[in-house]
Amino acid sequence: MSGPPQRFGFRFDPPFRLPLALLGIRPETASVEVGSEELTVRFGPWRLRTARGNVTGAELGGPYRWWRAIGPHLSLADCGVTFGSSVAAGVCVRFATPVPALAPGRWLRHPAVTVTVADPDALLRALRIAG
């Protein structure tokens, strides 16, 4: 894949727009970018950035329970991070080397991120093509 990164916006379910906006998470501040060299997730004030080669897999997930999916979440089961704005569907992206995202610094690292983008199938295709 060459050229500019592909950008994927998040899907925002109407009931969660206002609470997410209060956290600084709005359509213009939430996106996933897949480039040939890097994967970047922006979710309001939170960021996740990793080398494209660190991505080991991705799979479709959902639907989700709202209390487990909406907003930024840490999974106590596997230490993965969720950046969620919809309960409909999302993509779980797995990493070879865990990456920081929720907390400043590098002490909390995540082996995966789940993102609730508007077009999960397109994100899956981009992750496969970009590799």
Phi and psi in degrees as GROMACS dihedral restraints (atoms count N, CA, C in turn):
[ dihedral_restraints ]
;  ai    aj    ak    al  type     phi  dphi    fc
    3     4     5     6     1  -125.3    20    10
    4     5     6     7     1   172.0    20    10
    6     7     8     9     1    90.1    20    10
    7     8     9    10     1  -166.8    20    10
    9    10    11    12     1   -69.3    20    10
   10    11    12    13     1   157.2    20    10
   12    13    14    15     1   -64.2    20    10
   13    14    15    16     1   152.3    20    10
   15    16    17    18     1   -83.1    20    10
   16    17    18    19     1   136.0    20    10
   18    19    20    21     1  -112.1    20    10
   19    20    21    22     1   134.7    20    10
   21    22    23    24     1  -124.6    20    10
   22    23    24    25     1   121.2    20    10
   24    25    26    27     1   -81.0    20    10
   25    26    27    28     1   158.3    20    10
   27    28    29    30     1   -82.1    20    10
   28    29    30    31     1   150.5    20    10
   30    31    32    33     1   -86.7    20    10
   31    32    33    34     1   129.3    20    10
   33    34    35    36     1  -112.4    20    10
   34    35    36    37     1   110.2    20    10
   36    37    38    39     1   -70.0    20    10
   37    38    39    40     1   133.9    20    10
   39    40    41    42     1   -50.9    20    10
   40    41    42    43     1   -42.6    20    10
   42    43    44    45     1   -63.4    20    10
   43    44    45    46     1   -19.6    20    10
   45    46    47    48     1  -103.9    20    10
   46    47    48    49     1    -3.1    20    10
   48    49    50    51     1   -58.8    20    10
   49    50    51    52     1   -49.5    20    10
   51    52    53    54     1   -66.4    20    10
   52    53    54    55     1   -50.1    20    10
   54    55    56    57     1   -58.5    20    10
   55    56    57    58     1   -39.1    20    10
   57    58    59    60     1   -67.6    20    10
   58    59    60    61     1   -38.9    20    10
   60    61    62    63     1   -61.4    20    10
   61    62    63    64     1   -34.9    20    10
   63    64    65    66     1   -64.0    20    10
   64    65    66    67     1   -22.7    20    10
   66    67    68    69     1   -92.2    20    10
   67    68    69    70     1     1.3    20    10
   69    70    71    72     1    87.4    20    10
   70    71    72    73     1    13.0    20    10
   72    73    74    75     1  -103.3    20    10
   73    74    75    76     1   108.1    20    10
   75    76    77    78     1  -135.6    20    10
   76    77    78    79     1   165.4    20    10
   78    79    80    81     1   -51.5    20    10
   79    80    81    82     1   -36.1    20    10
   81    82    83    84     1   -79.3    20    10
   82    83    84    85     1    -8.9    20    10
   84    85    86    87     1  -116.8    20    10
   85    86    87    88     1    13.2    20    10
   87    88    89    90     1  -134.0    20    10
   88    89    90    91     1   119.0    20    10
   90    91    92    93     1  -162.2    20    10
   91    92    93    94     1   162.7    20    10
   93    94    95    96     1  -120.9    20    10
   94    95    96    97     1   130.4    20    10
   96    97    98    99     1  -119.0    20    10
   97    98    99   100     1   129.0    20    10
   99   100   101   102     1  -115.0    20    10
  100   101   102   103     1   113.6    20    10
  102   103   104   105     1  -115.1    20    10
  103   104   105   106     1   177.0    20    10
  105   106   107   108     1   -70.0    20    10
  106   107   108   109     1   -25.0    20    10
  108   109   110   111     1  -111.6    20    10
  109   110   111   112     1   -18.5    20    10
  111   112   113   114     1  -148.8    20    10
  112   113   114   115     1   149.1    20    10
  114   115   116   117     1  -114.7    20    10
  115   116   117   118     1   128.3    20    10
  117   118   119   120     1  -129.2    20    10
  118   119   120   121     1   131.0    20    10
  120   121   122   123     1  -118.6    20    10
  121   122   123   124     1   128.2    20    10
  123   124   125   126     1  -119.7    20    10
  124   125   126   127     1   127.3    20    10
  126   127   128   129     1  -138.7    20    10
  127   128   129   130     1    84.5    20    10
  129   130   131   132     1    61.2    20    10
  130   131   132   133     1  -126.1    20    10
  132   133   134   135     1   -78.9    20    10
  133   134   135   136     1    -6.9    20    10
  135   136   137   138     1   -91.4    20    10
  136   137   138   139     1   145.3    20    10
  138   139   140   141     1  -136.1    20    10
  139   140   141   142     1   144.6    20    10
  141   142   143   144     1  -134.4    20    10
  142   143   144   145     1   127.7    20    10
  144   145   146   147     1  -137.7    20    10
  145   146   147   148     1   133.2    20    10
  147   148   149   150     1  -151.7    20    10
  148   149   150   151     1   158.4    20    10
  150   151   152   153     1   -64.4    20    10
  151   152   153   154     1   143.7    20    10
  153   154   155   156     1   -58.8    20    10
  154   155   156   157     1   -34.4    20    10
  156   157   158   159     1   -68.4    20    10
  157   158   159   160     1   -14.0    20    10
  159   160   161   162     1   -79.7    20    10
  160   161   162   163     1   -14.0    20    10
  162   163   164   165     1   -77.8    20    10
  163   164   165   166     1   121.7    20    10
  165   166   167   168     1  -106.0    20    10
  166   167   168   169     1   -14.3    20    10
  168   169   170   171     1   179.5    20    10
  169   170   171   172     1   167.1    20    10
  171   172   173   174     1  -154.5    20    10
  172   173   174   175     1   141.3    20    10
  174   175   176   177     1  -144.3    20    10
  175   176   177   178     1   153.3    20    10
  177   178   179   180     1   -74.4    20    10
  178   179   180   181     1   141.5    20    10
  180   181   182   183     1  -137.6    20    10
  181   182   183   184     1   172.4    20    10
  183   184   185   186     1   103.4    20    10
  184   185   186   187     1   171.9    20    10
  186   187   188   189     1   -67.6    20    10
  187   188   189   190     1   162.0    20    10
  189   190   191   192     1  -117.1    20    10
  190   191   192   193     1   160.3    20    10
  192   193   194   195     1   -80.7    20    10
  193   194   195   196     1   137.5    20    10
  195   196   197   198     1   -59.6    20    10
  196   197   198   199     1   -37.6    20    10
  198   199   200   201     1   -72.1    20    10
  199   200   201   202     1   -12.6    20    10
  201   202   203   204     1  -102.3    20    10
  202   203   204   205     1   -10.5    20    10
  204   205   206   207     1  -120.5    20    10
  205   206   207   208     1   -24.5    20    10
  207   208   209   210     1   -88.4    20    10
  208   209   210   211     1   128.7    20    10
  210   211   212   213     1    90.6    20    10
  211   212   213   214     1  -171.9    20    10
  213   214   215   216     1   -84.4    20    10
  214   215   216   217     1   130.8    20    10
  216   217   218   219     1  -136.7    20    10
  217   218   219   220     1   147.3    20    10
  219   220   221   222     1  -107.5    20    10
  220   221   222   223     1   128.3    20    10
  222   223   224   225     1   -81.7    20    10
  223   224   225   226     1   123.0    20    10
  225   226   227   228     1   -75.7    20    10
  226   227   228   229     1   -19.0    20    10
  228   229   230   231     1   -72.0    20    10
  229   230   231   232     1   -45.4    20    10
  231   232   233   234     1  -132.2    20    10
  232   233   234   235     1     4.9    20    10
  234   235   236   237     1    69.4    20    10
  235   236   237   238     1    14.3    20    10
  237   238   239   240     1   -71.4    20    10
  238   239   240   241     1   163.5    20    10
  240   241   242   243     1  -116.3    20    10
  241   242   243   244     1   143.1    20    10
  243   244   245   246     1  -118.3    20    10
  244   245   246   247     1   132.5    20    10
  246   247   248   249     1  -115.7    20    10
  247   248   249   250     1   100.7    20    10
  249   250   251   252     1  -122.7    20    10
  250   251   252   253     1   139.1    20    10
  252   253   254   255     1  -134.0    20    10
  253   254   255   256     1     5.5    20    10
  255   256   257   258     1  -153.1    20    10
  256   257   258   259     1   153.4    20    10
  258   259   260   261     1  -100.5    20    10
  259   260   261   262     1    -3.5    20    10
  261   262   263   264     1   -69.1    20    10
  262   263   264   265     1   -57.1    20    10
  264   265   266   267     1  -163.8    20    10
  265   266   267   268     1   162.4    20    10
  267   268   269   270     1  -159.2    20    10
  268   269   270   271     1   179.9    20    10
  270   271   272   273     1  -124.9    20    10
  271   272   273   274     1   129.5    20    10
  273   274   275   276     1   -99.0    20    10
  274   275   276   277     1   119.8    20    10
  276   277   278   279     1  -107.2    20    10
  277   278   279   280     1   126.2    20    10
  279   280   281   282     1  -103.4    20    10
  280   281   282   283     1   149.3    20    10
  282   283   284   285     1  -121.4    20    10
  283   284   285   286     1   147.2    20    10
  285   286   287   288     1   -69.0    20    10
  286   287   288   289     1   -45.7    20    10
  288   289   290   291     1  -114.9    20    10
  289   290   291   292     1   122.3    20    10
  291   292   293   294     1   -55.7    20    10
  292   293   294   295     1   149.0    20    10
  294   295   296   297     1  -124.9    20    10
  295   296   297   298     1   152.3    20    10
  297   298   299   300     1   -77.4    20    10
  298   299   300   301     1   150.7    20    10
  300   301   302   303     1  -159.2    20    10
  301   302   303   304     1   -48.2    20    10
  303   304   305   306     1   -80.5    20    10
  304   305   306   307     1   -40.8    20    10
  306   307   308   309     1  -114.4    20    10
  307   308   309   310     1   148.2    20    10
  309   310   311   312     1   -62.7    20    10
  310   311   312   313     1   153.8    20    10
  312   313   314   315     1    84.4    20    10
  313   314   315   316     1  -168.3    20    10
  315   316   317   318     1  -120.1    20    10
  316   317   318   319     1    13.9    20    10
  318   319   320   321     1   -76.9    20    10
  319   320   321   322     1   -29.2    20    10
  321   322   323   324     1  -106.1    20    10
  322   323   324   325     1   111.9    20    10
  324   325   326   327     1  -121.0    20    10
  325   326   327   328     1   150.6    20    10
  327   328   329   330     1  -120.6    20    10
  328   329   330   331     1   133.1    20    10
  330   331   332   333     1   -81.2    20    10
  331   332   333   334     1    -7.7    20    10
  333   334   335   336     1  -160.2    20    10
  334   335   336   337     1   158.9    20    10
  336   337   338   339     1  -133.2    20    10
  337   338   339   340     1   137.0    20    10
  339   340   341   342     1  -109.2    20    10
  340   341   342   343     1   130.2    20    10
  342   343   344   345     1  -127.2    20    10
  343   344   345   346     1   138.6    20    10
  345   346   347   348     1  -102.6    20    10
  346   347   348   349     1    69.2    20    10
  348   349   350   351     1   -74.5    20    10
  349   350   351   352     1   160.6    20    10
  351   352   353   354     1   -66.3    20    10
  352   353   354   355     1   -32.6    20    10
  354   355   356   357     1  -127.5    20    10
  355   356   357   358     1    81.1    20    10
  357   358   359   360     1   -60.3    20    10
  358   359   360   361     1   -38.3    20    10
  360   361   362   363     1   -63.1    20    10
  361   362   363   364     1   -39.5    20    10
  363   364   365   366     1   -66.2    20    10
  364   365   366   367     1   -38.2    20    10
  366   367   368   369     1   -64.5    20    10
  367   368   369   370     1   -42.5    20    10
  369   370   371   372     1   -58.7    20    10
  370   371   372   373     1   -44.2    20    10
  372   373   374   375     1   -62.8    20    10
  373   374   375   376     1   -42.6    20    10
  375   376   377   378     1   -63.7    20    10
  376   377   378   379     1   -39.3    20    10
  378   379   380   381     1   -67.1    20    10
  379   380   381   382     1   -34.4    20    10
  381   382   383   384     1   -73.7    20    10
  382   383   384   385     1   -41.7    20    10
  384   385   386   387     1   -69.8    20    10
  385   386   387   388     1   -41.4    20    10
  387   388   389   390     1   -63.6    20    10
  388   389   390   391     1   -26.9    20    10
